[in-house]
Amino acid sequence: MPKKAQVTAFIIVGVVLLIIVALIYALRESGTFVPTQEFLGLKLNYVKQKVDSCINETTHEFMNKVSMQGGILEPATYRLYNGYEVAYLCTDIPETDLCLNNMQSLANIKTQLENYLREKVPSCVNVNGMKKKLFFPEIKDARFDVKADILEDKIILSVSYPITLMKKETSLSLEDHDVAVKIPFGRLYDVTYDIINSEATTGTFFPLVYMLAKRGKVEIYKDQPYPDKVYVLTDAETGFKFQFAVEGESEHEMV
């Protein structure tokens, strides 16, 4: 057989094998060679991974933003600092060195996070968009809900999103589960509380002494753009930041 004919034959065989492999893969993905319950379980695992990925991504998105704004998504009173609307967590008490504690409660921040996730996660998951990709005859969407618990070094999100996958007479639903997101917001919140408490009661705070007492777990940078103070906290392990402002009184206001 001429070499040219041999090459052509090899190419044809290669193409045929490629088509066969692709066909087997497509049939397997559609559940042809897999028991229905097992097939749905494999696909549901993909759905769970997608849900958890969206929750993780959206939580980081929210926490990164609010942490640079004093724990408030839309602060009412703030100082512009390095491009951020940094909330005044302690507002000036005229004719004194003290300030009034306006720090957000952890419960309020959790509520902000939960509402943000409820709004953003369903569109990120996009259940309808998964139908073609997963070769599903039917996917039944459900209402997404979440509860947040902010701990020292992570955020635990209790997720309820009972998406149901169905094939023939068999169905399988995503169970309630927890997602842990490694963000040390609780640790920086506790440090913020200590700083604000000191500023509100004594009118001052000494970062170096505090950092030594905490063994360097949190780095504290204190800036003083007149007439205010801005504190930038950095978690030493992860680099996660939290910043807030303390309102000062200008000479003009004191006259």
N, C-alpha and C positions, 0 to 999 in steps of 0.2 A: 504494500500500500504506500503511495507517495506520501512524503512527509507532510505536505500541505493538507492532504486528506486526513492524516492522523491527527494533526492539530485541530482541524475542524471537528473531528469526532470527539476529541477530549473536551472541547468547548461545549459541544452539545450535551455530553454526559454531565459536565459540571453544572450547566444551566438546569438540567432536569433534576439533579440532586438538590440544587438550591431551592427549586420550586417545591420539591417534596418536603424538605426541611421546613420551609416557610408554611406549607400546608399543615404539617404535623403540629407546628407551634400554634398556628391559628386555631386548629381544632382543640388543642389542649387548653388554650386560653379561653375558649368558649365552653369548656367543661365537658367536651365529648368523651375524653378518656379518664375523667376524674369523677368519683362519686359526688353527688350533688351537695351533700352536707360539707364535705371536704373542700369542694370548689368554692362554695359560698364563704367558708372560713378563711380561705386564702385571700379572697377578694376583700373580705371585711377587714382583714389585717392591713391591706393597702389603704382602705378608707380611714382606719384608725391612725395610721402613720401620717396621712394627709391632714386629718383633723388636728393631731398633736403638733405637727409642724406649723400649721397656721396659728395655733394658740401660742406657741413659743415665739414665733416671729412677731405677732401682734402685741404680745405682752412686752417684748423688748422695745418695740416701736413706741408704745405708750409710756413705759417707765423711763426710757431715755429722754423723752420730751419733758415729762412733768418733773423729773429730777433736776433738770437744768432750769426749772421755773419755780423752785421752792415747793414742789409737790402739788402744784395746782395746774390743771390743764389750761384754764383761761383766767389768770389772775386779774383781780379788779384793780389793785394798786401794786405798782411794780417799778423797778428801775431797769432801764435798758443797760445791759452789761454784756459785752462781747457778742452782740447780736441776739441776745435772749431777753425776754420779759421776765426778769427775776423778781419774784413776789417779795414784798415786805412782810416777813413773818413776825416782825416786832416794829410797831409804829411809834413814832416819837410822842413823848409826853412833854408838852411845852414847858420851858424854863426848868427842866431837870435833865439829868444824865440818863434817865431811865426810859424804858419803852413799854408798850402794851403788847403782851403776847397774843399774836394772831395766828399761831401755828395751826395747820390743818390736823384734825384728828386722823389717826390711822384708819378708823372706820370710814371716814369720808373719802380717803384716798382709795380704799378698797372698793367703795361704791363707784367711784369714777372709773376704776379699772374694769369692774364687772360690766358697767354700761358700755364702755368702749369695746370690749370683747363681744358683747351681744350684738353690737352694730356691725363690727368688721369681720368677724370670723365666718359667718355663713357665706358671704360673697367670696372670701378667700378660698374656702373649701369647694364651692361651686359644685354641688351635688349633680345638677343637671349636666354639667360639662363632663362628668366622669362616666356617664352612661356608655358613650361610644368607645371610650378608652378601655373600659373594663368588660366589654361584650355582654352587658347585662340586659336581660329582657325587661327588667323593671327595678327601679330604685325608688323607695318611698322616703321622701324627705321628712324631717321632723323639726320641732322647735328647739333651738339651741339655748341652753342656759348654763350659767357658771357661777360658782361661789369662790371667792379668793380668800386666802389666809396668808398674810405677809409675815414671814419669820425673819430671823436675824440674817441668814445667808441665802435664803431662797423664798420663792413664792409658790405655794401649793394651790392649784386650781382644780376644784372639784367639778367635773364636766358631765353634763347631761345632754346627749345629742343622739337619741335613739334612731339613727338612720337604719332603714331596713332594706336588705337585699332579698330578692325573690326570684326563684327559678322553679318552674312547674308548680308543685304543691308545697315546696319547701321554702322557708324564709328564715333569715337570721338577722338579728338587730345588734347594733353597737351598744354595749353595756356602759353604764355610768362608770367613770374611772377618774383617777387623779393624774394631773400633769405637773411635774416639778420643774420650775424655771429658775436657774441659778442666777439670781440677782440679789445682792446683799443690801436691799433697800432697808430692811428692818434695822440693820446695824447702823447705817448712816442716819436713819430717823432718830434712833436713840441718842446719837451724838448731837444731832440738831437740837433735840429737846434740852440737853444739858447746856448747850451754848445759849439758846434763847432764854432759858431760865436764869442763867447768870447775867445776861444783858438786861433782862427785865427787872432783876432785883438789885443788881450792883452797878449796872451801866458799863460793865467791862467783862472781858474774857481773855484768858491767857492760853493760847493754843499750845505752846511748847510744853508747859507743865501738864496739860491734859494729855497730849500725845505720849509723853513719857509714862504717865499713869496707865494708858491703854496699850503700852508696849508696841507702839507703832502700827497697830492694826488699821488705823485710819489716819491719813495725812490731812492736815488742816491748813489751808492757805487763807489768810485774812488780808483782804484789800480794803483800802479806805478812800474810795472816790468821793470827794467832798460833796455833801456833808454826811454821806452814808457809810455803812460798812457792808462789804460783801464777803461771805464765807464760802469757800469752795472746799468740799470734803471729797476725798478720794480713798476708796477701799484699796488697801495695799496689795491684797491678793488678786483682785480681778480688774482693778483700774476703773471700776464704776464710780461715777461722780454724782454729787448732789450739791446744789448751790442755792443760796438764799440771801436776802438783803435785810439789814437792820436800818431803819430810817433814822436819820440824824436831823438836827435842827440847824438851819443856816443862820448866819449872823443877821441877815435881813429879817428873818422871822423872829429873832430874839429881841429886836428893837421895839 
